[in-house]
Amino acid sequence: MRLIGDGRQTLDALLADLERRDPSWALAGNAGGIGPGRLALRITDPHGLDRRVGELPARVVTLDENFIVVKRSARLGFSRDLAGYHLYGADLCLVADILGYTSYVIDFHLQHLSPGTKSTDFHAVEAAFRSKWSRAFRSRWLQTTCTLVPISGDRLDRIIGGVAGGAVASLARRLPAASGWKKSPAQ
């Protein structure tokens, strides 16, 4: 990574502008993914000189690992059960999103010297990443001490869970393995 012309003053100004626009930002970088087939970029790399893609700052769902600024007050951390260099930017962005923060590509121009490679190592990390986050985002029922909450990213599952939630909760409390729902005898 090399600075080309933008320096610390430019970076500080861009981050101050981002703070004014969206105080819930936690991560900023110079390359990332907005959605399927859509990127936001401000980079020079082996793929091209002075590339600027998208209207910046652009809110993104992932950031490339070549440059990431983490807002100290967000107190983000990496997943304990993932290792390696690849996809830790995407991991950080998911953690930030779950905690209610946002991620952005900003107009900070850097030169990245590597074109990036998808080696055997990359594919192993990608498989572990997919497995971890598929498990984390699975549909499930969460039993708290006062309610049974259906959790799902699928709209139909949420509708069915919302409609059936009360009946399922009542039934679950009556199952043979249920515990803690009967009132204690008066003492």
C-alpha positions as CSV (number, residue, x, y, z in Angstrom):
1,M,0.0,0.0,0.0
2,R,1.3,3.4,-0.9
3,L,0.0,6.9,-0.3
4,I,-0.3,8.7,-3.7
5,G,-1.3,12.2,-2.8
6,D,-4.0,11.9,-0.1
7,G,-2.5,12.0,3.4
8,R,-3.6,12.2,7.0
9,Q,-5.3,15.6,6.7
10,T,-7.4,14.4,3.8
11,L,-8.3,11.2,5.7
12,D,-9.3,13.2,8.8
13,A,-11.5,15.5,6.8
14,L,-13.2,12.5,5.0
15,L,-13.8,10.8,8.3
16,A,-15.2,14.0,9.9
17,D,-17.5,14.4,6.9
18,L,-18.6,10.8,7.3
19,E,-19.3,11.4,11.0
20,R,-21.6,14.3,10.0
21,R,-23.4,12.3,7.4
22,D,-23.8,9.1,9.5
23,P,-22.7,9.0,13.1
24,S,-23.3,5.3,13.2
25,W,-20.4,4.5,10.8
26,A,-17.8,2.1,12.2
27,L,-15.7,1.1,9.2
28,A,-14.3,3.0,6.2
29,G,-12.1,1.9,3.4
30,N,-11.2,2.5,-0.2
31,A,-12.8,-0.5,-1.9
32,G,-15.9,-2.6,-1.1
33,G,-19.0,-4.3,-2.2
34,I,-22.4,-2.6,-2.3
35,G,-24.4,-5.6,-3.4
36,P,-24.4,-8.4,-6.0
37,G,-22.3,-7.1,-9.0
38,R,-21.9,-3.6,-7.5
39,L,-18.6,-2.2,-6.2
40,A,-17.4,1.1,-4.8
41,L,-13.8,2.0,-5.4
42,R,-11.2,4.7,-5.0
43,I,-7.9,3.0,-5.8
44,T,-4.9,2.5,-8.1
45,D,-3.9,-1.1,-8.4
46,P,-2.7,-3.6,-11.0
47,H,-6.3,-3.6,-12.4
48,G,-6.2,0.1,-13.3
49,L,-4.9,3.6,-12.5
50,D,-6.9,6.1,-10.5
51,R,-10.1,4.1,-10.4
52,R,-13.2,5.8,-9.0
53,V,-16.4,3.7,-9.0
54,G,-19.6,4.9,-7.5
55,E,-20.7,8.0,-5.7
56,L,-18.5,8.4,-2.6
57,P,-18.9,8.0,0.2
58,A,-20.8,4.9,-0.6
59,R,-22.4,2.6,2.0
60,V,-21.2,-0.9,1.6
61,V,-21.7,-4.4,3.0
62,T,-18.1,-5.4,2.7
63,L,-14.7,-3.8,2.6
64,D,-11.5,-4.9,0.9
65,E,-8.7,-5.7,3.3
66,N,-6.2,-3.4,1.5
67,F,-7.2,-0.5,3.7
68,I,-9.7,-0.3,6.6
69,V,-10.2,2.4,9.2
70,V,-12.0,1.2,12.3
71,K,-13.8,3.8,14.5
72,R,-12.3,3.3,17.9
73,S,-15.6,3.9,19.8
74,A,-17.3,1.1,17.9
75,R,-15.1,-1.4,19.7
76,L,-15.3,-4.0,17.0
77,G,-13.5,-7.3,17.0
78,F,-12.9,-10.2,14.6
79,S,-14.7,-13.5,14.7
80,R,-12.8,-15.9,17.0
81,D,-13.6,-18.9,14.8
82,L,-12.2,-17.5,11.5
83,A,-8.5,-17.3,10.6
84,G,-6.3,-16.1,7.8
85,Y,-5.9,-13.0,5.8
86,H,-8.8,-13.3,3.3
87,L,-12.3,-12.0,4.0
88,Y,-11.6,-10.4,7.4
89,G,-12.9,-7.1,6.0
90,A,-16.2,-8.8,5.2
91,D,-16.2,-10.4,8.7
92,L,-15.7,-7.0,10.3
93,C,-18.5,-5.5,8.2
94,L,-20.9,-8.2,9.3
95,V,-20.0,-7.8,13.0
96,A,-20.5,-4.0,12.6
97,D,-23.8,-4.5,11.0
98,I,-25.1,-6.8,13.7
99,L,-24.0,-4.3,16.3
100,G,-26.0,-1.5,14.5
101,Y,-23.0,0.2,12.7
102,T,-22.5,1.0,9.0
103,S,-19.5,0.7,6.7
104,Y,-18.4,3.0,3.9
105,V,-16.0,3.4,1.0
106,I,-14.6,6.9,1.1
107,D,-12.8,9.0,-1.5
108,F,-9.3,8.2,-0.2
109,H,-6.9,7.4,-3.0
110,L,-4.2,4.8,-2.3
111,Q,-2.1,2.5,-4.5
112,H,-2.5,-1.2,-3.8
113,L,0.5,-3.1,-5.1
114,S,-1.1,-6.5,-5.3
115,P,-3.7,-7.7,-7.8
116,G,-5.1,-10.1,-5.2
117,T,-5.0,-13.8,-5.7
118,K,-7.5,-16.6,-5.2
119,S,-5.2,-19.3,-4.1
120,T,-6.1,-22.6,-2.4
121,D,-5.8,-20.7,0.9
122,F,-8.4,-18.2,-0.3
123,H,-10.9,-21.0,-1.2
124,A,-10.4,-22.6,2.2
125,V,-11.0,-19.3,4.1
126,E,-14.1,-18.6,1.9
127,A,-15.5,-22.0,2.8
128,A,-14.9,-21.4,6.5
129,F,-16.4,-17.9,6.2
130,R,-19.5,-19.2,4.4
131,S,-20.0,-22.0,7.0
132,K,-19.6,-19.7,10.0
133,W,-22.0,-17.0,8.8
134,S,-24.6,-19.5,7.4
135,R,-24.6,-21.1,10.9
136,A,-24.8,-17.6,12.6
137,F,-27.7,-16.5,10.4
138,R,-29.7,-19.7,10.5
139,S,-33.4,-19.5,11.4
140,R,-34.1,-20.4,15.0
141,W,-36.4,-19.9,17.9
142,L,-34.9,-18.0,20.9
143,Q,-36.5,-18.8,24.3
144,T,-36.1,-16.0,26.8
145,T,-37.6,-16.1,30.3
146,C,-40.6,-14.2,29.1
147,T,-41.2,-14.9,25.4
148,L,-40.3,-17.2,22.5
149,V,-38.9,-15.2,19.6
150,P,-38.7,-16.6,16.0
151,I,-35.6,-15.2,14.3
152,S,-35.2,-15.5,10.5
153,G,-33.9,-13.5,7.6
154,D,-36.6,-15.0,5.4
155,R,-39.8,-12.8,5.2
156,L,-42.1,-15.8,5.0
157,D,-40.5,-17.5,8.0
158,R,-40.9,-14.2,10.0
159,I,-44.6,-14.0,9.0
160,I,-45.3,-17.6,10.0
161,G,-43.3,-17.2,13.2
162,G,-45.2,-14.1,14.1
163,V,-48.6,-15.7,13.5
164,A,-47.7,-19.0,15.1
165,G,-45.5,-17.7,17.9
166,G,-48.1,-17.6,20.7
167,A,-49.3,-21.1,19.9
168,V,-45.8,-22.5,19.6
169,A,-44.7,-20.9,22.9
170,S,-47.7,-22.3,24.7
171,L,-47.1,-25.8,23.3
172,A,-43.3,-25.6,24.1
173,R,-44.1,-24.8,27.8
174,R,-46.2,-28.0,28.0
175,L,-43.6,-30.4,26.5
176,P,-42.2,-33.1,28.8
177,A,-38.7,-31.6,28.6
178,A,-40.0,-28.0,29.5
179,S,-38.8,-26.7,32.8
180,G,-39.2,-23.6,34.9
181,W,-42.7,-22.7,33.7
182,K,-44.8,-24.2,36.5
183,K,-45.5,-22.0,39.5
184,S,-43.7,-23.0,42.6
185,P,-46.1,-24.3,45.4
186,A,-46.9,-21.6,47.9
187,Q,-44.7,-21.8,50.9
